[in-house]
Amino acid sequence: MLITNIEARDLSEAWFLCLRKILTEGYEYTIDRGSYAGQRRKELDFVVVHIKYPGARPLVPDVPQGVPQPTTVQYIDEYLPYLMTSRVAEGEQYTYGQYLERQINEVIKMYRTDGHNTNQAYMAVGDADCICLSDPPCLRGIDTRIRYGKLHFMLYFRSWDLWAGFPSNLAGIQMLKEYMASEIGVDDGEIIATSKGLHLYEYSWEVANTCARFVPGQNLLL
């Protein structure tokens, strides 16, 4: 098993660095079960992504002209209620907010009432019945820590689509973190995300290769 460590300044840089790692070092295989079964994907064995300034704007990647956006600010705004509230739309098996809504309030209360020095402020996603779903939750937990006056998040994804899921999930989770930090009365901190299933589906390989050669902010292709 290869453990990949990514150190990034912000969400956008983390996305580009992960693209390059998967394209050059990802394990390629055919999916037996799960989304896009029968198709191929490239995947890192296990990845640790340390993002020091996840609140830096913009929260979504800037891609080369002509490449479809993996996500948008408008989509993140629409996605946020599904992360923070228990609303489940028709046809959906679950939402993250279904599990997180009550825990978000409890973690805020815990820090405000009992102090910052605790290891108990962990928010779980999913339950024992999730294994029976055709598509169990990808995000399985958000651990939290207040240290050096800032609220930090540690995340675990059992499976994680890098192309569209990664930037959408992290932007929404970052906005959740900013909200919680404000309610607790501390500054916004870092994100450390881990996964044994960060991947690119075959349909995205071509555009991912283009983005991997892109220099954000300079509009240049390497």
C-alpha positions as CSV (number, residue, x, y, z in Angstrom):
1,M,0.0,0.0,0.0
2,L,1.3,3.4,-1.0
3,I,0.5,6.3,1.3
4,T,0.4,9.6,-0.6
5,N,0.9,12.8,1.3
6,I,-0.3,16.1,-0.2
7,E,0.5,19.5,1.3
8,A,-1.6,22.3,-0.2
9,R,-2.2,25.9,0.5
10,D,-5.9,26.0,-0.4
11,L,-8.7,23.9,-1.8
12,S,-7.9,24.7,-5.4
13,E,-4.2,23.7,-5.1
14,A,-5.2,20.5,-3.3
15,W,-7.4,19.5,-6.2
16,F,-4.7,20.1,-8.8
17,L,-2.0,18.3,-6.8
18,C,-4.3,15.3,-6.3
19,L,-5.1,15.2,-10.1
20,R,-1.4,15.0,-10.9
21,K,-0.8,12.3,-8.3
22,I,-3.7,10.0,-9.4
23,L,-2.7,10.4,-13.1
24,T,0.9,9.5,-12.5
25,E,0.7,7.1,-9.5
26,G,-2.9,5.9,-9.4
27,Y,-3.8,2.2,-9.4
28,E,-5.9,1.4,-12.5
29,Y,-8.6,-1.2,-12.3
30,T,-12.1,-2.3,-13.4
31,I,-14.9,-1.6,-10.9
32,D,-16.6,-4.8,-9.7
33,R,-19.3,-3.2,-7.5
34,G,-20.3,0.4,-6.9
35,S,-20.8,3.5,-9.1
36,Y,-19.9,2.9,-12.8
37,A,-19.5,-0.8,-12.3
38,G,-17.7,-2.4,-15.2
39,Q,-15.8,0.8,-16.0
40,R,-12.2,1.7,-15.1
41,R,-10.9,4.1,-12.6
42,K,-7.5,5.3,-11.3
43,E,-7.2,5.4,-7.5
44,L,-4.6,6.2,-4.8
45,D,-4.1,3.5,-2.2
46,F,-4.4,5.9,0.7
47,V,-4.1,9.6,0.7
48,V,-3.6,12.3,3.3
49,V,-4.4,15.8,2.1
50,H,-3.3,18.6,4.4
51,I,-4.8,22.0,3.5
52,K,-3.5,24.9,5.5
53,Y,-5.8,27.7,4.3
54,P,-9.0,26.0,3.1
55,G,-10.9,29.3,3.6
56,A,-9.0,31.1,0.9
57,R,-11.3,32.2,-1.9
58,P,-12.3,31.1,-4.4
59,L,-13.3,27.8,-2.9
60,V,-13.7,26.1,-6.3
61,P,-10.9,25.3,-8.8
62,D,-10.1,27.6,-11.8
63,V,-9.8,25.3,-14.8
64,P,-8.5,26.0,-18.3
65,Q,-10.7,27.6,-20.9
66,G,-12.9,25.1,-22.6
67,V,-12.8,22.5,-19.8
68,P,-16.1,22.0,-18.0
69,Q,-16.1,23.2,-14.4
70,P,-16.0,20.3,-11.9
71,T,-18.2,22.4,-9.6
72,T,-19.5,26.0,-9.2
73,V,-20.2,28.4,-6.3
74,Q,-23.9,28.2,-7.1
75,Y,-23.8,24.4,-6.8
76,I,-22.0,24.7,-3.4
77,D,-24.7,27.1,-2.1
78,E,-27.4,24.5,-3.1
79,Y,-25.4,21.6,-1.7
80,L,-24.8,23.2,1.7
81,P,-28.4,22.5,3.1
82,Y,-27.8,18.8,2.3
83,L,-24.7,18.9,4.5
84,M,-26.2,20.8,7.4
85,T,-29.8,19.8,7.6
86,S,-31.8,16.5,7.7
87,R,-33.8,17.3,4.6
88,V,-33.9,14.3,2.2
89,A,-35.3,15.0,-1.3
90,E,-37.5,12.5,-3.2
91,G,-35.5,9.6,-4.6
92,E,-32.5,10.1,-2.3
93,Q,-31.4,7.3,0.0
94,Y,-29.7,9.7,2.5
95,T,-28.0,13.0,2.9
96,Y,-25.0,13.8,5.0
97,G,-27.1,16.3,6.9
98,Q,-29.4,13.6,7.9
99,Y,-26.6,12.3,10.2
100,L,-24.8,15.6,10.9
101,E,-27.6,18.1,11.8
102,R,-28.0,17.2,15.4
103,Q,-24.3,16.5,15.9
104,I,-23.3,19.9,14.5
105,N,-25.3,21.6,17.3
106,E,-24.0,19.2,19.9
107,V,-20.4,19.9,19.0
108,I,-20.9,23.6,19.1
109,K,-22.5,23.2,22.5
110,M,-19.8,20.9,23.8
111,Y,-17.0,23.4,23.0
112,R,-18.9,26.4,24.3
113,T,-20.0,24.7,27.5
114,D,-17.2,22.4,28.5
115,G,-14.1,24.0,26.9
116,H,-11.9,23.4,23.9
117,N,-9.6,20.6,25.3
118,T,-11.5,17.5,24.4
119,N,-11.2,14.5,22.0
120,Q,-14.9,13.7,22.0
121,A,-16.2,16.2,19.4
122,Y,-16.5,13.7,16.5
123,M,-19.3,13.7,14.0
124,A,-20.2,10.3,12.4
125,V,-21.9,9.8,9.1
126,G,-23.8,6.5,8.5
127,D,-24.9,3.6,10.7
128,A,-24.8,-0.2,10.6
129,D,-27.6,-0.4,8.0
130,C,-25.7,1.7,5.5
131,I,-23.8,-1.4,4.3
132,C,-27.1,-2.6,2.8
133,L,-27.5,0.5,0.6
134,S,-26.7,0.3,-3.1
135,D,-24.5,3.4,-2.6
136,P,-23.5,3.9,1.1
137,P,-22.3,7.3,2.2
138,C,-18.8,8.3,1.0
139,L,-18.0,10.7,3.8
140,R,-18.0,8.6,7.0
141,G,-16.8,11.1,9.6
142,I,-15.7,14.6,10.5
143,D,-13.4,14.8,13.5
144,T,-12.9,18.2,15.1
145,R,-10.2,19.9,17.1
146,I,-9.7,23.4,18.5
147,R,-6.0,24.1,18.9
148,Y,-4.0,27.4,18.7
149,G,-7.4,29.3,18.8
150,K,-8.7,27.7,15.6
151,L,-11.2,25.0,14.6
152,H,-9.7,22.3,12.5
153,F,-11.5,19.4,10.7
154,M,-10.1,15.9,10.1
155,L,-12.2,14.0,7.5
156,Y,-12.4,10.4,6.2
157,F,-14.0,9.4,2.9
158,R,-14.4,5.6,2.2
159,S,-14.6,6.5,-1.6
160,W,-14.1,9.9,-3.2
161,D,-14.6,11.1,-6.7
162,L,-11.7,13.6,-7.3
163,W,-13.1,15.3,-10.4
164,A,-16.4,16.6,-9.0
165,G,-16.9,15.2,-5.6
166,F,-13.7,16.4,-4.0
167,P,-14.1,20.2,-4.8
168,S,-17.8,20.2,-4.0
169,N,-17.5,18.3,-0.8
170,L,-14.5,20.3,0.5
171,A,-16.1,23.6,-0.3
172,G,-19.3,22.7,1.5
173,I,-17.4,21.3,4.5
174,Q,-15.2,24.4,4.6
175,M,-18.3,26.6,4.8
176,L,-19.7,24.4,7.6
177,K,-16.4,24.7,9.5
178,E,-16.6,28.5,9.1
179,Y,-20.1,28.5,10.5
180,M,-19.2,26.3,13.5
181,A,-16.1,28.3,14.3
182,S,-18.1,31.5,14.3
183,E,-20.7,29.9,16.6
184,I,-18.1,28.6,19.0
185,G,-16.1,31.9,18.9
186,V,-12.8,30.8,17.5
187,D,-11.0,31.3,14.2
188,D,-11.3,29.1,11.2
189,G,-8.5,26.5,10.9
190,E,-7.1,23.7,8.7
191,I,-8.5,20.6,7.0
192,I,-6.8,17.2,6.9
193,A,-8.7,14.8,4.7
194,T,-7.9,11.1,4.3
195,S,-9.3,8.4,2.0
196,K,-8.5,4.9,0.8
197,G,-10.6,5.6,-2.3
198,L,-9.7,8.9,-3.9
199,H,-10.2,8.2,-7.6
200,L,-10.8,9.4,-11.2
201,Y,-13.4,7.7,-13.3
202,E,-12.3,6.9,-16.9
203,Y,-14.8,9.4,-18.3
204,S,-12.8,12.2,-16.7
205,W,-9.2,11.1,-17.6
206,E,-8.9,13.3,-20.7
207,V,-10.0,16.5,-19.1
208,A,-8.1,15.7,-15.9
209,N,-4.9,15.4,-18.0
210,T,-5.5,18.9,-19.4
211,C,-6.1,20.3,-16.0
212,A,-3.0,18.6,-14.6
213,R,-0.9,20.6,-17.0
214,F,-2.6,23.9,-16.1
215,V,-1.0,26.6,-14.0
216,P,-3.9,28.2,-12.0
217,G,-3.8,32.0,-11.9
218,Q,-1.5,32.2,-15.0
219,N,-3.8,30.6,-17.5
220,L,-0.8,28.5,-18.8
221,L,-0.6,24.9,-19.8
222,L,2.7,23.1,-19.0
